[in-house]
């Protein structure tokens, strides 16, 4: 199943940079318990599970969708430059609940 979201660009993740080769993954500060994935346009993230973007509203009326990824889901930044600095995400859900099968992550 494929879904489209208009959201913020960066995803929070409980997993460290070694789990996302080729992507910029940072820990904003020593007190942070999560990392932040900072993808470029066109980048695809193969989820380990628990990656998320929070929904929010801006003071001037913008609305960002929130979503959470499950193991094996694939999320691609399709385009940026949307109003309110949002990006378009295309999320393809993995086959089977909580499965990494088929994603090469077993």
C-alpha positions in Angstrom: 0.0 0.0 0.0 1.3 3.5 -0.9 0.5 6.6 1.0 1.3 10.3 0.4 2.0 12.8 3.2 2.8 16.5 3.3 5.0 16.8 6.3 8.2 18.1 7.7 11.4 16.9 6.1 13.2 15.3 9.1 12.4 12.1 10.8 13.0 11.2 14.4 14.5 7.7 14.9 15.6 5.6 17.9 18.3 4.0 15.7 21.8 5.4 15.1 23.5 6.5 11.9 25.0 3.1 11.2 21.5 1.8 10.5 21.0 4.2 7.6 24.0 4.0 5.2 24.2 6.9 2.8 21.9 9.2 4.8 22.7 12.1 7.1 21.7 11.0 10.6 22.5 13.3 13.5 22.1 13.4 17.3 21.2 17.1 18.0 22.7 17.1 21.4 24.0 14.8 24.2 20.7 15.0 26.1 18.7 13.8 23.1 17.5 10.2 23.3 16.7 10.1 19.6 18.5 10.7 16.3 17.3 12.9 13.4 17.4 11.7 9.8 17.9 14.6 7.4 17.2 13.3 3.9 17.8 15.0 0.6 15.2 15.2 -2.1 14.8 11.8 -3.7 16.2 9.9 -0.8 14.5 6.7 0.3 14.6 5.5 3.9 14.1 1.8 4.6 12.6 1.8 8.0 13.9 -0.2 10.9 10.7 0.7 12.8 9.8 3.7 15.0 10.9 6.4 12.6 8.3 9.3 12.8 7.4 12.7 11.8 5.0 14.6 14.1 1.9 16.4 12.8 1.7 20.1 13.5 0.0 23.4 12.6 1.8 26.7 11.9 0.6 30.0 13.3 -0.4 31.1 9.8 -2.6 28.1 8.9 -0.2 25.5 7.6 -0.8 21.8 8.5 1.8 19.1 8.4 0.8 15.4 8.4 2.4 13.1 10.9 3.3 9.4 10.2 5.2 6.6 11.7 7.1 3.9 9.9 7.1 0.2 10.6 10.0 -2.2 9.9 10.5 -2.6 6.2 8.4 0.4 5.1 10.1 2.6 2.5 9.6 6.4 2.6 10.8 8.6 -0.2 11.1 12.4 -0.3 9.2 13.1 -3.6 9.4 16.9 -3.6 10.2 19.8 -1.5 9.4 23.5 -1.7 5.8 23.1 -0.8 4.0 25.9 1.1 5.0 26.2 4.8 8.3 24.5 4.0 6.7 21.1 3.8 7.9 18.1 1.7 5.9 15.4 0.0 6.6 11.9 1.3 5.6 8.7 -0.5 5.4 5.8 1.9 5.2 2.3 0.7 4.2 -0.1 3.5 6.0 -3.4 3.9 4.1 -6.6 3.2 3.0 -8.2 6.4 2.8 -6.5 9.8 6.2 -5.7 11.3 8.0 -7.5 8.6 11.5 -6.8 7.2 11.0 -9.6 4.6 11.5 -8.4 1.1 13.4 -5.2 2.2 16.7 -7.0 2.5 16.9 -6.3 6.3 16.2 -9.7 7.8 
